[in-house]
């Protein structure tokens, strides 16, 4: 008997029992859908996080003091900034603090207070103005009482679109009280990281130096905005050597955006493997269901198997027929599961802003369908062997 004849008989058998076939398909569809959707969700989450990180940080290297119990942290100063200017990068110093202010409802709101250089949008493409302007380099150098809010802080303090030109009274650490005028509002960071942004007020760093003597002439962090085309890791190593010459080893942390991306990639790869394993368990359950259905089918078709053997069908042909039925079930179920996963993933991308791109890689599809077919073969072997091993005389007598 030709393979095509076995294939035709397998199809006829599946269509002859639609309810049983549908029940078998459901298990496989759920399993393949779970594998495809969960792995793809992991890929989409990885892309979303890394793309957001690129948008927020761009080509940056971060230099921060290491904090160790009982050891005084190093103090970054203007001299270090000048040293770092020798690199093909633009150093952007930051001073961090916190403050409270009265919100539009008369309640105290907690704010992140950041001091930095002027004209930041010309240095960092990730800083976009929603309204107004950023304070100038001159205003920053003179430490003038001007401030830029992010949209969350504006909404909290004054209401959306109502912050420009308003005076803001900040109650900062150490009992410091500052009055600043809001000259601009910046857009929130896009993508994943935008959701974690707090209410932030940015002022000239020299204003914080003037108002907070304990922070005078020191920076809490320096960000290097690396020139396009220059290797980030190389700049990170050169920056590390410069700060080590100044402060000694293991006193400062120097990290590039690439290092964070690599760490995230390792985490998300593990997450994808975990999600894929959970999906594979669903497929395993579907395979067990197929095996049970096929064993029932062998029992129901004992007389048919005996007749075919009496007419000259070999055990190999009987085995092939039942294996074909099992593989057909899993492949068809796999195709439906992949199609269903694609529809659901597309809907998620449209509904959830975090998932910026629809990703369904050919490798994921091939893996899901390959595992599906393998499950069909694996769980079809026993029922096929049972069918092939039937004695034709006893099979013909079976009622």
N, C-alpha and C positions, 0 to 999 in steps of 0.2 A: 504494500500500500504506500502511495506517495505521501510526502510530507503535506502537500496541499490538501489531500483527502483528510488526513488527520486534523488539519487546521479547520477545514469545513465542518467536520463532525463536532469538534470542540465548540465552534461557534453555535451550531444548531443546539447542542446540549445546553449551553448557557441561555440561549433565547427561549428554550423550551421550559425553563424554570425561572421566570423573571423575578419572582419574589425572593427566591434563594440567592439569585445573582445580585440583586439590589442590596440585600443585607450584607453580602460579602464585600461589595463595592464600598459601602459606607465606612467600614472599618479602615480600608486602605485609603480612601479619600481623606478621612480625618487625619490619619498618620502622615501622609505626604503633605497635606496642607500644613500641619504643625511643623514638620521639618523645614519646608520651604519658607513659610512665613516667619518662623522664629529666627532662622539663620539670616534671612534678608533683613529683618528688623534690627538684628545686631549690626549688620553692615551699614544700614541707614543711620543708626545711632552713632556709629563710628564716624561716618562721613559728616553728620551734623555737628558733632562735638569738635572734630578737627577743623572743619570749615569755620565754625564760630571762633575757635581759638586763633585761626589765621586772621580773621576779620578784626578781632579785638586786639591782638598783640602784633600782628604783621610780622616783620622781620626784626625781632627784638631779642636782646640778651638782658637778663635781669641780674643786678648785683645787690645783694642784701647781706647785712651782718649775720653771723651765726650766733644764736642765743644759747648759752650754756650756763647752767646753774652755778652761781658763785664766781663767775668770770665776767668782768665788765666788757660789754660789747664795744666793738670799734665804732668810731665816729667818722662818717664820711663828711668831707668838707669841700670847699670850692677848689682847693688845690688838686684833689683827686679828679674832680670834673675836668680841670684843665689838662691833666695827664691823659685822661681818657679821650680827649679831643684829638690826640695824635693817631687814634685808630680811624679807619674809614667808617665812622659811625657818628651819630649825633647823640651825645649824652643828655638825658632829660632827668634832672633830679626831682625827688619828691620828699615832702615832709607830711607825715600823717598825724592826725589827732582826731578828737571827737568833740561834738558840741550838742547842745540842745537849743531849741528855739520854739517860740509859740506858733502853733499851726493856725490854720484859718478857722478852726473851731474853738480856739482859746486853750487848747491842750498843749503840753510839752511834747515835742517830737524829737527823737534821737536822729542825729545827722553824722555822716562821715565827713570829716573836715580834711581837705587835701590842699597842700601848698605846692605850686609848681611854677614853671617858667611861663612867660607870655607867648602869645601867638602859637599855641600848641597845635591848632589844626593845620598849620603850615608844616609842622614837623611830623605829626602823626595823622595819617589818612583815616584812621579809625575814629577820630574825633570829628563829629559832624554837628554843625550848629542847627538847631531847630528854629531858634529865634534870636535876634540880637547878634552880639559879637563876643568873641573871646577877649579877655583883657590883653593889652598890648605888652610888648617887651619892656617899654618904658614904664608902664604902670607896675609891672612885676619888679623891675629894678628898683623903683622908688618905694615899693611896698604900699601902694595906695589902697584904700579900703573899697575895693571892687570885688565882685564875686560872680561866678558862673554856676548855675544850678543844673542838675540833670532833670529830665522831665518828671521823674518820680518825686524829687524834692519840691519842684515847683507846684505840682498837684497837691502835695501835702501841705505846704506852707501858705500858698496863695490861691490855689485853684488852677486848672489847666489853662495856659495861655494868658495868665494874669500876673506873671512875676516880673516882667521887664520894668526897670526903673523904680522898683519898690525898694524900700529900706528894710534890711533884715538885721535883727539884733541876735547875735550869737553868744551863748553862754558856754564858753569853752572850759577845758580842764584847768585846774589851778585857780578857779575863780575869775578867769579872764573874761571880760565882756567886750565884744567888738560890734561896731555898727558898720555894715557894708551895704553898698548899693548893687543891686542885681543888674548886670549889663548884658547877660546872655543866658541862653538855655541850650544845653547840648542834648542830642538824641541819645537814647539808651543804646548800649551795645547790642548788636544784632545777634540773632540765633540763640543758642543754648545758654550762653553766659549772661545775656541780657536779663534773664529771669532772676538771676542771683544778685543783681545790682541793687544796692541800698539807696537811701536818700543821700545824695552827695552834694556837697558845696565845695567848689574849687576856688581858691584865692591865691594871690601872689605869695610865693614862699617867704619873701622878705617881710610881709605883713605878719606872718606867724612868728618870724624871728623877733620882730619888734614887740609883739604882744606876749610872747612866751620866752622869757630869758633862758630857761633851761634847754630850749631847742636851738638857741642862737648859733649860727654858723655850722649847723650840722644837718645832714640829710638822712632820711630813713631808708631810702632806696634810690638807686640810679638805674634807669632804663636806657639801654643803648639801642637807638634806632639805626640798624645796619644798612649801609648803602646797597642798593640793588646790584645783584651780580656778584656780591662778595659772600664767601662761604660763612654761614652763621657759626658753625662749630669752630672754625679756625679763629674767628673773632672772639668767641667765648674763651678759648684757650689763651689767646694773647691778653685779654682782659684779666683773666685769672692770674697770669704771671705778674702783671702790673700791680694788682692789689696785694698779691703775696709778697712782692718786694717791699711794699709799703707797710703792711700789717702783719706779715708772717703767715704761715700755713694754717689751714683749718680755722681761720677767723672769719672768713667771708664765703658766702655761697654765690657761685656764678652759674646761671642756668640759661640755656637758649630755649627758644620756643620749640625747636626740634626735639630737645630732650623731653619736654612735656608731651609732645606728640608721640614720641616713641613709648613713653610710659603708658599713655592712654591706649595706644595700639595694642600693647601687651595685655592690658586689662580687658579691652573689648574683644580681643581674640579669644581669651578664656571664657568670656561671657557668651560668645557665639557658640563655642564648643559645648558649653553647658546647655544652652537653649536647644542646640541641635540634638543633644543626647536626650533631652526631655521629649522632643518630637519623635525621635527614633523609638522611644518606648511605646508611643501611640501606634507607630507602624508595626511594632512587634505584636501588639495586641491584635491589630488587624490581621496580621499573618496567621496568628493562632486561630482566629475566626475562620479564615479561609481553609485551614487544615481541617477544622471540625466539619465545615460544610462539605468539603471534598470527601471526607470519610463517610458522611451520610450519603453522598452521591454514589460512592462505590457500592454501598449496601443496597441502595435503591436500584442500581443498574446491574446487579449481579447476573441476572438472566441475560441481559444484553451482552455483557462481557463474555459469558459462556457461549452464546450464539456466535459472536464474532470469532472466538477462538476455534469453535467447531468448523467455521467456514475458512479457516486458514490464517487468521490474524496471529502474529507472534506476540510474545510477552513484551518485546521491545516496542512494538507498535502500540500496544495498550498503554504501556508506561508513558510513551511520548504523548498520546492523546490527553491523558489526565494532567501531565505536566504542562501541556499547552493551555489547558483550561485554567490552571492556577496562574500561569504567567500572564495570560490574557486578562484575567480579573485584576491583577495587580498593576499591569501597564495601563489599562483603561482607567482604573481608579487613580493611578498616579497622574495621568494627564488631566483628569478632572480636578484633582487636588491642587496641581500647579496652577491651573486656570483660576480656581477659586482664590488661591493665595494671591495671585496677581491683582485680582479685583479688589480684595480686602486691603492689600498694601497700598494700592493707588488711592483708595478712599481715605486711608490713614494719612497719607501725604497731603491730601487736599484739606483734611480737617485739623491736623496738628501742625502748627508752624515750625516746631522744632525739627521735624523731618523735612529737610529742605529739598531732597531729591528722591525720586522713585528708583530704587535699585533692585533688580532681579537678575543676578549674574547667570550666564549660561552654565558656569560651573556648579552653581547651587541647583539649577534645574536638572542638570545631568546627574548630580549626586542623588537628588531625591528620586528620580526615575530609575537610576541604576540600583539604588537600595531597594526600591519597590519591586523591581524585577527579581532581584536576588532573594527577597523575602518570598516571592511567589515560587521560585525554584526550590528554596529550602523547605518551605512548608508544604510543597506539593509532592515532594519525593516520597514521603511515607504513604499517603493515599494512593499515589501512582504505583508504588511497589505492591501495596495490598491488592490493587486491581490486577496487576500483571501476574501476581502469584496465585490467582484463583485457578483451581482445577476446573477445566471446561465441563466435565461430566457433572461434578457437584454443582457448578454454577447453573447448568441447565435445569437441574432438579429444584433449584432454590425458588421458593414462593414468597 
